[in-house]
Amino acid sequence: MTTGLALVEAISKNKSLQELADCGSVPAEIGRAVYTKYQTDRDDISITLKESEEEIRNAIANAIALPENLNRIGTAVWHFQTLPGCHHFVAIPWQTQEGTPTWVYSIFMAYVNMYTLGDYINGKNPAPSLPPAGNGFRTYWTQAEFETMLLDLLRHGDSWQRYFGKVETRKALSIKINKYPFIRLDIAIQRVKTFVK
């Protein structure tokens, strides 16, 4: 059976994607690998620090929530951008197949002049350390874990380093999200496996 784990593995093993060395190239090139062409950021969702904490929590939950009845064999590439101190990363939603189907999110990033996507996946310094020691790459994040990450990025001054690694200190005042279309997992996996930049 085709699963999101196979897509995570395909991205993690793709040499062209491993070599991505700046944050902006991650959504661009993973998007191109999955959809065969660059995607356009159109209908962005924006979550800002100006809202109350409850409004921020609700906005984050609504932004990343997916209906349980959505196709279990589907996935997408979502482009996240923190502002100011612009940083881009990707979240790929997919449903677990064991037990009750649950939406989870795989996160991928690089950091300009600091670490590649491959370094992030492997927890190589200065990328964030792998769990349980740090908040770096893991196969997937639960919805609650991902919501906490996004909330932390807007609320806590030290969250930039906790989630992005040993990089300069910055603070996000807003997070923009662009959701690219859903696509069948088997198609996405095959495309990523054969992708060359």
C-alpha positions as CSV (number, residue, x, y, z in Angstrom):
1,M,0.0,0.0,0.0
2,T,1.2,3.5,-0.9
3,T,1.8,5.6,2.3
4,G,3.1,9.0,3.2
5,L,6.1,7.3,4.7
6,A,7.2,6.3,1.2
7,L,7.0,9.9,0.1
8,V,9.0,11.1,3.0
9,E,11.6,8.5,2.2
10,A,11.7,9.5,-1.5
11,I,12.2,13.2,-0.6
12,S,14.9,12.3,2.0
13,K,16.8,10.1,-0.5
14,N,16.6,12.4,-3.6
15,K,20.1,13.7,-4.2
16,S,18.9,16.9,-6.0
17,L,16.6,17.8,-3.1
18,Q,19.2,16.9,-0.4
19,E,21.5,19.5,-2.0
20,L,19.1,22.4,-1.7
21,A,21.0,25.1,0.2
22,D,18.6,28.0,0.8
23,C,15.2,28.1,2.4
24,G,13.4,29.5,-0.6
25,S,14.5,26.7,-2.9
26,V,12.8,24.1,-0.7
27,P,9.2,24.9,-1.5
28,A,10.1,25.7,-5.1
29,E,11.9,22.5,-5.8
30,I,9.9,20.1,-3.7
31,G,6.8,21.6,-5.4
32,R,8.4,21.1,-8.8
33,A,9.4,17.5,-7.9
34,V,5.8,16.6,-6.8
35,Y,3.9,18.6,-9.5
36,T,6.5,18.6,-12.3
37,K,6.4,22.4,-12.5
38,Y,6.9,25.3,-10.2
39,Q,3.8,26.3,-8.2
40,T,2.4,29.8,-7.9
41,D,1.7,31.2,-4.4
42,R,-1.8,32.6,-4.8
43,D,-4.3,32.2,-2.0
44,D,-2.1,32.7,1.0
45,I,-3.4,32.4,4.5
46,S,-1.8,34.9,6.9
47,I,-1.6,34.5,10.7
48,T,-0.3,37.5,12.6
49,L,0.9,38.3,16.1
50,K,-1.6,41.2,16.2
51,E,-4.4,38.7,17.0
52,S,-5.1,37.5,20.6
53,E,-3.6,34.2,21.6
54,E,-6.9,32.5,21.3
55,E,-7.4,33.9,17.8
56,I,-3.9,32.8,16.8
57,R,-4.5,29.3,18.1
58,N,-7.8,29.1,16.2
59,A,-6.3,30.5,13.1
60,I,-3.4,28.0,13.2
61,A,-5.7,25.1,13.8
62,N,-8.0,26.1,11.0
63,A,-5.1,26.7,8.6
64,I,-3.6,23.2,8.9
65,A,-6.7,21.2,9.7
66,L,-7.8,18.7,7.1
67,P,-11.1,16.8,7.0
68,E,-10.9,13.1,7.9
69,N,-12.9,12.1,4.8
70,L,-10.4,13.7,2.4
71,N,-8.8,11.1,0.2
72,R,-6.5,8.9,2.3
73,I,-4.1,8.4,-0.6
74,G,-3.6,12.1,-1.2
75,T,-1.0,14.6,-0.2
76,A,0.1,18.1,-1.1
77,V,3.0,20.6,-0.7
78,W,2.3,23.5,1.6
79,H,4.7,26.5,1.6
80,F,5.2,28.3,4.9
81,Q,6.9,31.7,5.2
82,T,7.7,33.6,8.4
83,L,7.9,37.4,8.3
84,P,9.9,39.5,9.0
85,G,13.2,37.6,9.1
86,C,12.0,35.7,6.1
87,H,12.3,31.9,6.4
88,H,10.6,29.4,4.1
89,F,9.8,25.7,4.9
90,V,7.5,23.0,3.6
91,A,4.9,20.9,5.3
92,I,3.6,17.8,3.5
93,P,0.3,16.5,4.9
94,W,-0.6,12.8,4.7
95,Q,-2.8,10.3,6.5
96,T,-1.4,7.5,8.7
97,Q,-2.7,4.1,7.6
98,E,-2.5,2.3,10.9
99,G,-5.5,2.4,13.2
100,T,-7.8,5.4,12.9
101,P,-6.5,7.5,9.9
102,T,-5.0,10.7,11.2
103,W,-3.5,13.6,9.3
104,V,0.2,14.2,10.1
105,Y,2.8,16.6,8.6
106,S,6.3,16.1,7.4
107,I,8.4,19.3,7.5
108,F,11.4,20.0,5.3
109,M,13.7,23.0,5.2
110,A,17.2,24.4,4.5
111,Y,18.8,27.6,5.7
112,V,20.7,29.9,3.5
113,N,24.5,29.8,4.1
114,M,23.9,27.5,7.1
115,Y,22.6,24.1,6.2
116,T,21.2,22.1,3.3
117,L,18.0,20.1,3.2
118,G,20.1,16.9,3.6
119,D,21.8,18.5,6.7
120,Y,18.3,19.2,8.1
121,I,17.1,15.6,7.5
122,N,20.3,14.3,9.2
123,G,20.3,16.8,12.1
124,K,23.8,18.0,11.1
125,N,25.0,21.0,13.0
126,P,24.0,23.9,12.7
127,A,20.6,22.4,11.7
128,P,18.3,21.7,14.6
129,S,19.1,18.4,16.5
130,L,17.0,15.4,15.8
131,P,14.4,14.3,18.4
132,P,14.4,13.6,21.3
133,A,17.3,16.1,21.9
134,G,15.9,18.7,19.6
135,N,13.0,19.9,17.3
136,G,14.7,18.9,14.0
137,F,13.6,16.6,11.3
138,R,11.3,13.7,12.2
139,T,9.2,11.5,9.9
140,Y,6.1,13.4,10.9
141,W,4.6,15.8,13.3
142,T,1.1,15.4,14.7
143,Q,-1.4,18.2,14.2
144,A,-1.0,19.2,17.9
145,E,2.8,19.2,17.6
146,F,2.7,21.3,14.4
147,E,0.3,23.8,15.9
148,T,2.6,24.2,18.9
149,M,5.6,24.9,16.5
150,L,3.7,27.6,14.6
151,L,2.4,29.2,17.8
152,D,5.8,29.1,19.4
153,L,7.3,30.8,16.3
154,L,4.9,33.7,16.8
155,R,5.1,33.9,20.6
156,H,8.6,33.0,21.8
157,G,11.9,34.7,21.0
158,D,14.0,31.6,21.3
159,S,11.8,29.5,19.1
160,W,13.7,30.5,15.9
161,Q,16.7,28.5,17.1
162,R,14.7,25.7,18.6
163,Y,13.0,25.0,15.3
164,F,15.5,26.3,12.7
165,G,18.8,25.5,14.4
166,K,21.9,27.4,15.4
167,V,21.1,30.5,13.3
168,E,20.8,34.2,14.0
169,T,18.1,35.3,16.5
170,R,14.9,36.4,14.9
171,K,11.2,36.6,15.7
172,A,8.2,36.0,13.4
173,L,5.4,38.5,13.5
174,S,3.4,36.7,10.8
175,I,3.3,33.3,9.1
176,K,2.0,33.0,5.5
177,I,0.8,29.7,4.2
178,N,0.3,28.7,0.5
179,K,-1.4,25.4,0.0
180,Y,-0.6,23.7,-3.4
181,P,-3.2,21.3,-4.8
182,F,-3.8,17.8,-3.5
183,I,-2.3,15.0,-5.6
184,R,-2.4,11.2,-5.3
185,L,0.4,9.8,-3.2
186,D,1.5,7.2,-5.7
187,I,2.0,9.8,-8.4
188,A,3.9,12.2,-6.0
189,I,6.2,9.4,-4.9
190,Q,7.0,8.3,-8.4
191,R,7.7,11.9,-9.5
192,V,10.0,12.6,-6.5
193,K,11.9,9.3,-7.1
194,T,12.8,10.4,-10.6
195,F,13.3,14.1,-10.0
196,V,16.5,15.7,-11.0
197,K,17.1,19.4,-10.6
